[in-house]
């Protein structure tokens, strides 16, 4: 029976009540469950102590239900064809791991039915209409309804915690922006940076999605590193939006399954010391369980693979004021599914570590 285990809905179709999840398990649905991010969601949510997967769907409305062999004994359900009706009737919170055009079409209809949403696509990340039209032409704010009463919340949990808690629609950040913004956000907030910001980013192949292309073909990618989307990648305006300053962003594809490493080059405002940088970063993330600050030690992708951590290290050249930062994440976890679950936890009033880290005190001996 659903009654003792599901959370209550808010009045007026506002979705799952904040904090209500503490008394039961939240019914969750996943649309786009066969992609890399969708399968990562299934794996993590299947072990989540307060989430109950009630439906997992592909992005297509036809085809037979099918199992996912990689998840056997982790999640033994079947992925069904997409059905908006079943999704809205069965789930309190829905994760959309769909292409942006499909997400832009589905999200408003789920919101009308009182479902809360974490969207992993880029459909609702950009707030400026002109930028959205340029980079995501299939999506517009008007798709959320004539009254425009639902405002998407940019779901970088560490920086927008309170807004995420009250949100009905969370736009999960892109993988590249997640690492860049966690590294740079505290410093730009404090006004410590001047001049140009350069972000040299490298990503594993899964960041390009599951659909095969010539660029992601094994024979093209193996043994090579290639820059792409130079001065034309849609994550650049997302980073600039959140930092409120221009950046030069150059992504590279490297022959790894997963992981992102970003080397960031900046200049500090005159008089700013390495200790100022350390103090600013530590103050910003003193209560952030998934950000690990390494100071002068520089992180590597293998340190964060299969986790929801973002590791950040930096070096300061005192004589010139040059700052070099290195930030690493797993693009499928902190850059996608893990961050989506972190946002979900905040939305329904849970410890943000639920399903991602042991509860407080569990690691004590």
ZAKOLMI-904967 format. One line per field, with one value per residue (C-alpha): residue number from 1; x, y, z. Coordinates in steps of 0.02 Angstrom, whole numbers. Example, Ala and Ser with C-alpha at 12.3 -4.5 7.8 and 13.67 -1.06 7.14 Angstrom:
2
i [1 2]
px [615 684]
py [-225 -53]
pz [390 357]
//
This chain:
365
i [1 2 3 4 5 6 7 8 9 10 11 12 13 14 15 16 17 18 19 20 21 22 23 24 25 26 27 28 29 30 31 32 33 34 35 36 37 38 39 40 41 42 43 44 45 46 47 48 49 50 51 52 53 54 55 56 57 58 59 60 61 62 63 64 65 66 67 68 69 70 71 72 73 74 75 76 77 78 79 80 81 82 83 84 85 86 87 88 89 90 91 92 93 94 95 96 97 98 99 100 101 102 103 104 105 106 107 108 109 110 111 112 113 114 115 116 117 118 119 120 121 122 123 124 125 126 127 128 129 130 131 132 133 134 135 136 137 138 139 140 141 142 143 144 145 146 147 148 149 150 151 152 153 154 155 156 157 158 159 160 161 162 163 164 165 166 167 168 169 170 171 172 173 174 175 176 177 178 179 180 181 182 183 184 185 186 187 188 189 190 191 192 193 194 195 196 197 198 199 200 201 202 203 204 205 206 207 208 209 210 211 212 213 214 215 216 217 218 219 220 221 222 223 224 225 226 227 228 229 230 231 232 233 234 235 236 237 238 239 240 241 242 243 244 245 246 247 248 249 250 251 252 253 254 255 256 257 258 259 260 261 262 263 264 265 266 267 268 269 270 271 272 273 274 275 276 277 278 279 280 281 282 283 284 285 286 287 288 289 290 291 292 293 294 295 296 297 298 299 300 301 302 303 304 305 306 307 308 309 310 311 312 313 314 315 316 317 318 319 320 321 322 323 324 325 326 327 328 329 330 331 332 333 334 335 336 337 338 339 340 341 342 343 344 345 346 347 348 349 350 351 352 353 354 355 356 357 358 359 360 361 362 363 364 365]
px [0 57 -28 98 253 222 232 85 63 51 -110 -137 -27 136 211 297 287 454 509 370 495 557 402 407 481 460 394 514 506 642 614 761 821 922 1052 1213 1142 977 1061 1170 1011 934 1087 1098 911 890 999 926 851 704 667 560 576 398 433 580 547 641 622 517 329 342 441 432 485 664 787 956 1086 1214 1094 1046 1029 1048 881 780 638 598 616 447 401 373 200 163 4 87 233 121 4 138 277 292 460 518 696 702 856 788 853 814 675 583 613 543 387 362 407 261 134 206 205 21 -10 80 239 407 548 735 784 955 947 993 814 791 968 984 877 904 779 900 1035 908 848 1027 1090 929 811 681 651 571 511 335 325 299 128 47 53 238 213 350 527 662 795 976 1022 1201 1158 1304 1263 1073 1022 874 802 817 725 571 583 456 574 762 876 1023 1185 1291 1442 1574 1490 1476 1664 1700 1570 1615 1796 1769 1604 1670 1813 1703 1575 1714 1779 1952 1974 2014 2045 2016 1962 2020 1946 2038 1921 1941 1801 1779 1675 1517 1495 1444 1295 1252 1206 1359 1441 1598 1685 1646 1687 1821 1938 1927 1948 2068 2246 2198 2144 2043 1977 1799 1664 1797 1709 1547 1503 1335 1409 1504 1350 1293 1458 1454 1275 1317 1482 1416 1578 1650 1757 1858 1802 1890 1829 1928 1876 1995 1989 1914 1743 1703 1775 1809 1967 1969 2125 2075 2187 2149 2228 2199 2156 2314 2344 2255 2359 2357 2288 2143 2102 2109 2002 1872 1857 1850 1717 1611 1617 1627 1459 1471 1489 1532 1666 1841 1969 2148 2242 2412 2380 2307 2169 2153 2003 2032 2009 1826 1773 1606 1577 1480 1633 1709 1893 1975 2158 2252 2419 2454 2607 2629 2743 2622 2454 2424 2304 2291 2149 2113 1939 1886 1718 1640 1533 1399 1384 1423 1401 1232 1144 1227 1197 1017 993 1078 950 809 862 857 689 603 686 816 999 1079 1198 1057 1094 1263 1361 1336 1231 1321 1404 1402 1587 1635 1718]
py [0 178 262 231 255 401 582 700 826 1011 1102 1183 1056 1117 943 851 944 1007 900 773 645 624 520 405 367 480 403 445 419 430 475 435 293 204 341 355 482 388 224 313 383 211 137 274 290 102 113 278 258 377 358 224 203 179 194 205 248 267 424 337 297 129 -31 -174 -155 -210 -249 -166 -305 -186 -153 -333 -357 -170 -131 -273 -175 -152 8 48 152 335 381 554 492 351 461 596 474 366 486 633 689 654 656 704 633 676 782 966 974 829 898 1067 981 863 975 1099 958 873 1037 1060 893 944 845 918 900 887 914 852 930 1108 1158 1277 1325 1491 1633 1758 1729 1777 1661 1521 1545 1541 1389 1291 1347 1214 1286 1447 1511 1526 1336 1342 1420 1588 1642 1598 1558 1427 1492 1362 1361 1334 1181 1206 1146 1222 1396 1392 1280 1382 1413 1228 1182 1279 1240 1149 1139 1123 1143 1030 1117 1056 949 1073 1221 1122 1107 1284 1369 1276 1328 1508 1558 1603 1706 1805 1834 1908 2016 1937 1908 2031 2017 1866 1696 1546 1374 1229 1080 895 768 581 516 481 669 669 557 380 414 368 496 501 602 472 320 214 220 410 442 308 372 551 714 842 1016 1047 1180 1316 1484 1396 1278 1304 1282 1444 1557 1451 1483 1668 1683 1616 1709 1871 1893 1833 1677 1589 1408 1272 1092 938 757 630 440 404 332 466 614 799 896 1085 1192 1372 1523 1691 1846 1904 2082 2175 2146 1978 1840 1653 1654 1764 1634 1493 1586 1630 1451 1376 1499 1461 1273 1247 1157 1081 892 862 995 944 1084 1027 1191 1171 987 968 838 703 624 455 537 575 439 358 488 649 747 899 914 1085 1132 1291 1377 1563 1651 1795 1901 1910 1877 1731 1598 1422 1312 1130 1059 879 790 631 697 563 585 762 822 738 602 629 815 783 671 801 927 803 778 965 983 855 905 767 774 817 669 541 401 478 474 392 497 607 501 339 356 374 230]
pz [0 -36 111 252 147 31 79 72 -67 -34 -60 -230 -317 -244 -238 -97 68 132 278 253 189 367 405 252 84 -66 -226 -367 -554 -684 -866 -979 -870 -1005 -1032 -934 -810 -798 -754 -626 -549 -539 -457 -325 -291 -272 -116 -54 121 91 -95 -175 -362 -423 -609 -726 -908 -1070 -1174 -1306 -1289 -1376 -1361 -1234 -1051 -1028 -890 -869 -847 -769 -625 -586 -397 -375 -456 -528 -607 -790 -890 -965 -1117 -1077 -1013 -944 -862 -767 -720 -645 -558 -478 -428 -307 -377 -555 -620 -804 -890 -1061 -1206 -1176 -1307 -1225 -1050 -1102 -1164 -1017 -868 -882 -891 -738 -643 -684 -599 -440 -469 -418 -543 -550 -733 -786 -960 -1006 -1042 -896 -845 -936 -870 -1011 -1152 -1291 -1224 -1204 -1382 -1447 -1353 -1320 -1459 -1418 -1245 -1186 -1017 -1090 -1094 -906 -928 -964 -781 -772 -588 -582 -584 -617 -482 -534 -433 -381 -208 -114 -178 -193 -47 16 -157 -199 -39 -95 -281 -386 -535 -511 -661 -623 -678 -820 -778 -834 -746 -584 -564 -626 -517 -359 -383 -438 -356 -182 -255 -375 -237 -130 -273 -266 -454 -593 -779 -888 -824 -925 -896 -978 -954 -994 -989 -1008 -1154 -1054 -1040 -1223 -1185 -1238 -1419 -1524 -1638 -1743 -1606 -1472 -1579 -1493 -1642 -1649 -1464 -1403 -1384 -1422 -1339 -1436 -1403 -1459 -1447 -1437 -1413 -1450 -1307 -1222 -1050 -1068 -1051 -904 -814 -859 -797 -625 -606 -684 -779 -947 -960 -1093 -1086 -1187 -1164 -1216 -1241 -1163 -1177 -1007 -965 -836 -745 -770 -730 -749 -738 -708 -734 -651 -576 -399 -354 -294 -110 -108 -30 -36 141 82 -50 77 204 72 10 184 241 88 109 296 292 118 136 -47 -74 -20 -15 -40 -37 -120 -157 -331 -357 -488 -572 -490 -320 -356 -478 -431 -292 -271 -216 -297 -250 -270 -254 -300 -310 -292 -362 -239 -348 -495 -413 -530 -469 -540 -478 -515 -488 -520 -518 -583 -726 -702 -513 -451 -631 -654 -553 -384 -385 -439 -287 -177 -240 -214 -34 -1 -90 22 185 203 249 82 103 103 -20 -60 104 275 396 522 655 556 517 699 792]
//
